[in-house]
Amino acid sequence: MKKLTVLSGGMGGARFLQGLLHGITAGTLPGVDGDAEVTVVANTADDWWVHGLKVCPDLDTVMYTLGDGIDPDRGWGRRDETWSAKEELAAYGVEPTWFGLGDRDIATHLVRTQLIDAGYPLSKVTEALCRRWLTPTWGDRVRLLPMTDDRVESHVAVADADSPSGRRVVHFQEYWVRMRAEVPAETVVVVGIDDSSPAPGVLDAITGADIVLFPPSNPVVSVGTILGVPGIRDALRTTTAPVVGLSPIVGGSHVRGMAEQLLASIGVEVSAVGVGRHYGARSAGGVLDGWLVDERDAADVTGLEEAGIRCSAVPLMMTDHAATAAMAAAAIELAAS
């Protein structure tokens, strides 16, 4: 295999990519060339404009992680960060005070916003930013693409007794950062997705791949929103590459994040088999050929294979790069089978 494509969210996707690249460079991925190219199609529905700046959390988390600039403890933002600008904005009473941009991180958002204001699409802007973060280490072997150049933003409806309708809709960032996903989500609304189109290179990355991988990212607001961009689901259904995913649900619960809350909001069972069936088998109009579940969910294997999805149970905890590379190797072995 020479070309691998990964549909990625933020932290979970970035950690999976670290392990995947570790496995490629260490030569532990079966059938994968040592100089294989990895294309990452990243979710941009978490993006929003704040303090006049265009912020792309998932793109930046992948970029910083693979460029060795991520804060390893938080899993997002820059390491050795300071917060003077956030403190000054709060002193002025500027909202939102609950969403902080670090001083070093602001530089990325300033550059991105200036380039967008100059007329460059997000895909070109991302390419320019990656020359700093990815090119020195990975050269042309790793390419990061936004799922779309169009403005697409996820919003979450939550109950609100003070509203005439009994609910209100908040941006995904407010739901995740300010509310900490502690309020039940009633539904997810992805604004602009129906009118969006894949960014340049996205469809080619899917149809020209030797394998397409879904890391254990959120199936609703990460991988799910990527699949919602018109044309991407069709490309996955028609590509000659096997499409294999790794379950973000282990032992009936998400490892981190808010997959449980959001799966419940769209009526999907919170289980490894529930998410696999939600994506569906390509043979039945879905997008998956194979699905990995954790060993604790081995009982789900039969039900998934009955649904037309090849399945194996392996350890799915990304405890270190080697363990994550082993997960990637298992996905590739499942594709080969």
N, C-alpha and C positions, 0 to 999 in steps of 0.2 A: 504494500500500500504506500502510495506517495502523497495522497491528498485526503486529509481528514477535515471534516467540517463539524463544528460544535455550535449548537444553539444555546446561548448562555444568558443567565441572569447575572446577579452581582456576586455576593460572597460565595455561595455554594458553587456557582459556575467557575469562578476564578480559582477556587481551591482545587476543583477537578482539573482545570487546565494546567495548574502547576504539576499535578501528578502525571497527567498525560505527557507533558513535555519532559518531565523527569524520566518517564519510561522510554520515550523516544531516544533521548540522549544516552540513556544507560543500555539501550538495546534489549529491553525486557518485554517489548510488545510484539507478540507473534505476527510475522508477516509484514511488519511496518518498517520501511526503510529508515536508516539513521538520519537521512536528510529530508524526511517527509515534511510537507508543508501543512500547517494548521490554519484554517480560516475560522474565525469566531464571528458569529452573527449575534450581536448583543441586543437585548431588550432596551428600548428607549421610551417605553410608556411610563416609566417612573420619572421621566424628566419633568422639570418645571422651571419657571422663571422666578427668581427671588432676588430682591435688592437690585433689580435690573440686570441680573446675570442669568445666562442659560446654564443650568446645572444638569448634568447627565450622570446620575449616580452609578448605574450599572456599567456604562462605558468606562467611567473613571476607575471603578473598582477593579475591573479586568486589567486596564492599562497600568495602573499603579502596582497591582499584584505581580504581573508578569515583568514589569520594569523594576521590581525590587524597591518600590517607593511607598508601599502600603504600610499603614500602622498594623503591625502583626497582632496586637492585642485586641483592638477593636474590629479588625477585619475590613475597615473602610477608612477613607481619608488618608492623609499623609502621616508618615512617621515623624517624630520630633516636631509635632505641630505646636503652634502657639495660637492664642485666641484673642488677641488684642482688638481686632476689628469687631468681633462678636460682642465683646464687652462694651466697646464704644457705641455700637448701634443700640444695645440694650439701655445704655445710659441716656440716649436720646429718646428712648421709648419707641423705637422703630420695630414694627412687627414684620415677620413673626420672630419673637424672641426664643421660641422653642426649637428653631432650626438654625444650627450654627454652622457657619463656614469658617474653617481654619485659615490662618493667614497665608500659609503656603498653598493651600488648596485654592484660595481665591485667585491666585495667579493663573491657574488653568482655566477657570471660568471667565476671567477677564480676556484672555487670549481667544478663547472659543467665541465669546460674545462679540468681540471686535471683528473677527473673521466672518461671523454670520451677518453682522451689520454691514460688512463690505460686500455681501452678496454670495459668499461661498456656501454651498450646501453642507449639511452636517457630515456627510461621508468624506468630503474633501478636508473639512476641519479636523475630523478624527485622524485622517491619514497624516496631516501635518503634526498633530500632537504626538502621534505614535513615533515620529522620527526621533523625538527625544527619548521616549520611554521604551520602545520595543526594538528599534533598529540597532542600537549599540550591542544588545545581547543576542537578538534573534535574526538580525538582518531582514531578508525578505521571506523568511520561513514562517513567520507568524503575522497574520493580517487580521486586523480588527475592523469589523464593519458594523455600523448601526443597522437595525432591521429596516429602517426607513429614514428618508430625509424629511418627511412630513411631520408636522406637529401632532403627536398622539399622546394623550395623557390619561392615566387610570384614575378614576374616582370611585369612592366607596360610599354607599348609602348606609347610614346608621340611624337607629331610632332616636327621636328627639321629641320629647313630650311638649316642648314649648312651640313646636312648629305646627301650623295648621294641618299639614299633611301627616304629622306624626313621625316624620323622618327628615333628615337633611343629608346632603351630599358633600363630602369633603374630598380634597385631593388625596391621593394615595399617601403622599409624604406626611400629611397631617394624621392620617389614620395610623401610620406605622411609627412615626417619630413622636408626635405629641400624645396620641391616644395609646401608643404601644400595643395596638391591636387587642386591647383589653375589652373593647366594646364589640358585641356581636355585629358582624357584617351582614347586611340584608341582601345586598347585591353589589356587583362590580360593574361599573359603566366605563368603557374605554372610549373616550371622546376622540373623534377624528379617525378612528381606525378603518372604518368602512370606505373612507375616501383617500386612504393612503396607498402608497405603492412601494414595493421593495426598493431599497437603496441600490445603486449600481453595484453589480458584482454579487449580490445576495443569491439570486436565482442560479447563476452560473456556479456558485460555490456549492449549491445543493445538487444540481444535476450533474456536475462534473466531479463530484467527490467519489472516493473509493469506499468511504463509510461516513454516515452522518450519525452523530451522537447527541443525545439529550442528557446533559448532566443532571444531578439531583437538585435542580433549581425549582422554584415555585411553579407548579403546573397551571396556575391561574394568571398571575401577574408577571411572570417572567417568560417561560417557554410558551405559556398560553397566549400571551399577547403577540409574541413573534408569529405564532401560527395564525393569528387573526389578521395579519396583513394580507390583503388580497394577492393571490398568486403563490404565496409560500406553501400553503397546504397542498396545492395542486402540484408544485414542484416536488414535494416530498412523496406524493403518491406516485409520481411518474419516474423519479430518478432510478437508475439502475443500481445505485448504491444501497446496501442494506442500511436500515434505520434502526438503531438500538438505543434504548433509554435505560436510565438507572433510577430506581425509585427514590423519591425524597421522603417517603413515609417508611419508617422502620419500627416494627413492633407496634403498629397502630397509631404512631404519633410522628409529627415532624421532628427532625433533629434540632432545627432552630428556625426562627422566622414565624410566619403566620399562615402556613399552608392549611392547617386545620380549619381556621376561621373562614378562609376564602373558599376552600373546597365545600364546606357546609353551605356557604352562601349560594353556590351554583348547583347544589343538590347532588354532589359527588361523594360517595362513601370515602371516609378518611382511612384508607388502607392501601397497601401496595397493589392489591388486585383492583381496587376501585380506581386508582389513578391510571393503571395500565389499560383498563377497559375504557376509561374516559378518553385516552388518546386513540384507542382502537387499533385493530389489526389492518394493515394495508390491504390484505386480501378481502376485507369486508368494508372498504372505503375509509378506513382510518389512516394512521400515519406510521405505525410501528410494525417492524418485523420481529424484533426481539426486545425483551424487558428483563432487567436484572432486579431481583428482590434480595433483601437481606436474609441471612440464614434463619433469623427469627421468624421470617414470613414464608418459610419453605412450604407450608401447607397451601400457599396461594398458587404454587406453580401449576398444579393440575387445572385449576379454574382458568388461568390465563392461557394455557395451551389449548384448552377447549374453546377459547374465544379466538383462536387462530394466531396467537402470539407465542413465539418460542420463548422459553423462560428458563432461567437458572437461578439458584439461590447461592449467594456468595457473601462474604463480609462486605458491608457497605459503609463502614465508618471511616471517614477520611482523617485518620489519626496522624498521619505523616505522609510525605511525598511517596514513599515506597508503598504504603498501604493503598494510596489513591491510584498509583500506577498499576497495582494489581487489579483494582476495580476496572480500570481502562482495559487491561489485558483480558479480563473476563468478558467484557463487552465485545471485544474484537474476536475472541474465540467463539462467542455465541453467534456472531455474524457469520463466521466462517462455517459454522455447523449448519 
